[in-house]
Amino acid sequence: MATDRTVADGRRPQGKVQQALTAAHLYYMQDLTMEAIARELHTSRSSVSRLLSHARSTGLVDIQIHSPAETAGRLTAVLRERYDVTVHLVPMPDHTSEVDRLERVAMSAGRLLGRFLDSNAVLGVAWGSTVSAVSRHLVPKPLRGAEVVQLNGAGNTRTTGIPYASELLRRFGAAYGAHVQQFPVPAFFDDPETKRALWRERSMRRVLEVQERMQVALFSVGSPLSEVASHVHIGGYLEPEDYRLLERDRVVGDVATVFYREDGTSDGIELNERASGPDLAQLRRTPRRVCVVAGVSKLPGLRGALAAGLITDLVVDEPLARALLA
């Protein structure tokens, strides 16, 4: 497996950042051992190790892995041809637990996401268990004029959802130096007419207009079948009658609390009339749509999202990718 290591520059580091940058240049660009770097910097080997870790976690170092493995390359190529998506494959053994799969895929997505964002970008974020995990692994990349906007409301009859959603969004805002736009509405309205009336309010129109300008959308696939339960299915958002309706309408998954069937259709799904997330047609207009998904139990939901044309970039674990083609 070949590794291309590049060290970012163009900034004026000081203190620890300067030391980390120097250590990174010596290690990645000049192939010095940690012992040699420790001698050169008059410090210990363990200190060098910490400096290199700091360089990676803060984005001073960007490590890209180019795998010549035939199986992985063929898998991503077939997925691209079949579904017209760019696949970012996360290798792991089949016996990896669902929890570990989610964490590893989220870590890869967190380190990848910054490459899709530039200054003045608008990033739309759909809350959920997977995206929350992604938010813990973001690599800082300060941007000018960037915005992060919440795509779907998080309130229900038990909670406003504001503490949960605001902490998740705060991590994205802090990583990218972006202004955060929250969306303080219920995940699902009791009455579609209430939603339509609220959408006419200027305060809501302001957020909806930011959503319409987003260049990148980040989301996962919600599923009632997932072994690592989707937040929308365990957080008190759905009532027993709602589950009955979803079963009746043959729903296999949701994106930003908007539901669809395995063939990608969403017409006639009653719950979508009350959902606060963007309709799927609006989501398809977003230039880059990054879906992060882990675990074979999410296969039907992933198939549906692909059939609906919701994804341009797919960050996925290798066993799920193989199951998708099986």
C-alpha positions in Angstrom: 0.0 0.0 0.0 1.6 3.2 -1.1 1.3 6.3 1.0 1.5 9.9 -0.2 2.2 12.2 2.7 2.0 15.9 2.2 2.6 18.7 4.8 0.4 21.8 4.6 2.1 25.1 4.8 1.2 28.7 4.0 0.5 29.7 7.6 2.8 31.4 10.2 2.9 28.9 13.1 4.4 29.7 16.5 5.3 27.7 19.6 4.0 24.2 19.6 2.6 24.6 16.1 6.0 25.6 14.8 7.6 22.6 16.5 4.9 20.3 15.2 5.4 21.6 11.7 9.2 21.2 11.9 8.8 17.6 13.2 6.4 16.8 10.4 8.7 18.1 7.7 11.6 16.1 9.1 9.5 12.9 9.5 7.3 13.0 6.4 9.4 14.9 3.9 13.0 14.0 4.9 12.3 10.5 6.1 14.2 11.0 9.5 13.4 8.6 12.2 11.8 9.8 15.5 15.1 9.2 17.3 16.9 11.4 14.7 14.3 14.1 15.0 14.5 14.0 18.8 18.2 14.6 18.6 17.8 17.4 16.2 15.1 19.1 18.3 16.8 18.4 21.6 13.8 16.6 22.9 12.6 13.0 23.6 11.2 10.5 21.2 7.8 10.6 23.0 7.7 14.3 22.6 8.3 13.9 18.8 5.5 11.3 18.7 3.1 13.8 20.4 4.2 16.6 18.0 3.4 14.4 15.0 0.0 13.5 16.4 -0.7 17.2 17.0 0.3 17.9 13.3 -2.1 15.3 12.1 -5.1 16.2 14.3 -4.8 20.0 13.5 -4.5 19.5 9.8 -0.9 20.5 9.4 -0.4 17.1 7.9 -2.7 15.6 5.3 -2.1 11.8 4.8 -3.6 10.3 1.7 -3.5 6.6 1.0 -3.5 5.4 -2.5 -4.2 1.6 -2.5 -3.2 -0.5 -5.4 -5.3 -3.4 -4.0 -7.1 -4.9 -7.0 -10.3 -5.9 -5.0 -10.9 -2.5 -3.5 -10.2 -0.7 -6.7 -12.6 -2.9 -8.6 -15.2 -2.5 -6.0 -15.1 1.3 -6.1 -15.1 1.3 -9.9 -18.1 -0.9 -10.1 -20.0 1.1 -7.6 -19.2 4.3 -9.5 -20.3 2.8 -12.8 -23.6 1.4 -11.4 -24.6 4.3 -9.2 -22.7 7.3 -10.5 -21.1 8.1 -7.1 -17.6 8.7 -5.9 -16.9 6.0 -3.3 -14.6 6.5 -0.3 -14.0 3.0 0.9 -13.1 2.3 4.5 -11.4 -1.2 4.7 -12.1 -3.4 7.7 -12.7 -7.1 8.5 -16.2 -8.6 8.2 -16.1 -9.5 11.9 -15.8 -5.8 13.0 -18.6 -4.9 15.4 -21.3 -2.4 14.2 -20.2 0.2 16.8 -16.5 0.0 15.6 -17.6 0.1 12.0 -19.5 3.3 12.6 -16.6 4.9 14.5 -14.1 4.1 11.8 -16.3 5.2 9.0 -17.1 8.4 10.9 -13.4 9.1 11.5 -12.6 8.7 7.8 -15.5 11.0 6.9 -14.4 13.6 9.4 -10.9 13.8 7.9 -12.3 13.8 4.4 -15.0 16.5 4.6 -12.7 19.5 4.8 -11.5 18.8 1.2 -14.9 19.6 -0.1 -15.2 23.0 1.6 -13.7 26.4 0.5 -14.2 29.9 1.8 -17.8 31.2 1.5 -19.1 27.6 1.4 -22.5 26.7 2.9 -22.5 23.2 4.5 -25.8 21.7 5.3 -25.8 19.2 8.2 -28.5 16.6 8.9 -28.3 15.6 12.6 -28.2 11.9 13.6 -26.1 9.2 15.2 -23.6 8.9 12.4 -23.2 12.6 11.7 -22.7 13.2 15.4 -19.8 10.7 15.3 -18.4 12.5 12.3 -18.4 15.8 14.1 -16.0 14.4 16.7 -13.3 13.7 14.1 -13.3 16.9 12.0 -9.9 18.2 11.0 -9.7 22.0 11.5 -9.7 24.1 8.4 -10.5 27.8 9.0 -12.5 29.3 6.2 -13.6 32.8 5.4 -17.3 33.5 5.1 -18.4 29.9 5.5 -21.8 28.9 7.0 -23.1 25.7 8.6 -26.8 25.3 8.4 -29.0 22.7 10.2 -31.2 20.8 7.6 -34.0 19.5 9.8 -35.6 20.4 13.1 -34.7 18.4 16.2 -37.6 19.1 18.6 -40.2 16.6 19.7 -42.8 16.2 22.5 -40.0 15.3 25.0 -37.3 17.9 24.1 -36.7 21.1 22.1 -33.7 19.2 20.6 -31.7 22.5 20.8 -28.9 21.2 23.2 -28.3 18.1 21.0 -28.4 19.9 17.6 -26.5 23.0 18.8 -23.5 21.0 20.2 -23.3 19.0 17.0 -23.4 22.1 14.9 -20.9 23.9 17.2 -18.3 21.3 16.3 -18.7 21.9 12.6 -18.6 25.7 13.1 -15.5 25.5 15.3 -13.6 23.2 12.9 -14.3 25.5 9.9 -14.5 28.9 11.5 -18.1 29.0 10.1 -21.2 30.9 11.2 -23.8 28.4 12.4 -27.5 28.7 11.4 -29.8 26.6 13.7 -33.3 25.5 12.7 -35.3 25.6 15.9 -38.4 23.7 14.7 -39.9 20.2 15.5 -38.5 17.3 13.5 -42.1 16.4 12.6 -45.1 18.7 12.9 -48.5 17.5 14.2 -50.3 19.1 11.3 -48.9 19.8 7.8 -50.8 23.1 7.8 -48.7 24.3 10.8 -45.6 23.6 8.8 -46.8 25.4 5.8 -47.8 28.4 7.9 -44.4 28.5 9.7 -42.5 28.2 6.5 -44.1 31.5 5.4 -42.6 33.4 8.4 -39.6 35.6 7.6 -37.5 34.1 10.4 -37.9 30.6 8.9 -37.6 31.8 5.4 -34.1 33.2 6.3 -32.9 29.7 7.3 -34.6 28.0 4.4 -32.9 30.3 2.0 -29.5 29.5 3.5 -30.4 25.8 2.9 -31.2 26.5 -0.7 -27.7 28.0 -1.2 -25.7 25.1 0.3 -22.9 23.7 -1.9 -22.3 20.6 0.3 -24.8 18.5 2.3 -23.7 16.0 4.9 -26.0 13.2 6.0 -26.4 9.6 6.8 -29.2 7.1 6.2 -31.7 6.6 9.0 -33.1 3.1 9.3 -35.3 1.3 11.8 -33.3 -1.9 10.9 -29.9 -0.6 11.9 -28.1 -2.4 14.8 -26.7 1.0 15.9 -30.1 2.6 16.2 -30.7 5.8 14.2 -31.4 8.8 16.5 -34.7 9.5 14.8 -36.0 6.0 15.6 -35.0 6.0 19.3 -35.1 9.6 20.3 -38.9 9.9 20.8 -39.6 11.4 17.4 -42.0 8.8 16.1 -45.2 7.5 17.6 -46.6 4.0 17.2 -49.0 5.3 14.6 -46.0 6.8 12.7 -44.3 3.4 12.5 -47.6 1.9 11.2 -47.7 4.5 8.5 -44.0 3.9 7.5 -44.7 0.2 7.3 -47.8 0.8 5.2 -45.8 3.0 2.8 -42.9 0.5 2.5 -40.4 2.9 3.9 -36.8 1.6 4.2 -34.9 4.8 5.3 -34.7 8.5 5.6 -32.4 11.4 4.9 -32.8 14.4 7.2 -36.1 12.9 8.4 -37.5 12.7 4.9 -38.5 9.1 4.1 -38.3 7.0 0.9 -38.8 3.5 -0.4 -36.2 1.0 -1.6 -36.8 2.1 -5.2 -36.0 5.7 -4.3 -39.6 7.0 -4.6 -41.1 9.2 -1.9 -44.4 10.3 -3.3 -47.4 9.6 -1.2 -45.5 9.0 2.0 -47.8 10.6 4.5 -45.2 11.4 7.2 -43.1 13.5 4.7 -45.9 16.1 4.7 -45.1 16.8 8.4 -41.3 16.5 8.1 -39.1 19.5 8.6 -36.2 18.3 6.4 -35.7 19.5 2.8 -37.6 17.6 0.2 -35.6 15.2 -1.8 -35.8 17.3 -5.0 -34.1 20.2 -3.2 -31.4 17.9 -1.8 -30.7 16.6 -5.4 -30.0 20.2 -6.4 -27.1 20.5 -4.0 -23.8 20.1 -6.0 -22.1 17.8 -3.5 -24.1 15.4 -1.3 -21.9 13.4 1.1 -23.5 10.3 2.6 -21.7 8.5 5.5 -23.1 5.1 6.2 -21.8 2.0 8.1 -23.2 -1.5 8.8 -24.8 -4.1 6.6 -28.1 -3.6 8.4 -28.4 -0.2 6.6 -28.3 -1.9 3.2 -32.0 -1.4 2.2 -31.8 2.3 3.3 -28.6 2.9 1.3 -30.1 1.2 -1.8 -33.1 3.5 -1.5 -30.9 6.6 -1.2 -28.8 5.6 -4.2 -31.9 4.8 -6.2 -33.3 8.3 -5.4 -30.1 9.9 -6.7 -29.4 11.6 -3.3 -25.6 10.8 -3.1 -22.6 12.1 -5.0 -20.0 11.0 -2.5 -20.4 7.8 -0.4 -18.2 7.1 2.6 -18.8 3.5 3.4 -17.3 0.4 5.1 -16.0 -2.3 2.8 -18.4 -5.1 4.0 -21.4 -2.9 3.3 -20.0 -1.9 -0.1 -19.6 -5.6 -1.0 -23.2 -6.3 0.2 -24.4 -3.5 -2.0 -23.1 -5.3 -5.1 -24.0 -8.8 -4.0 
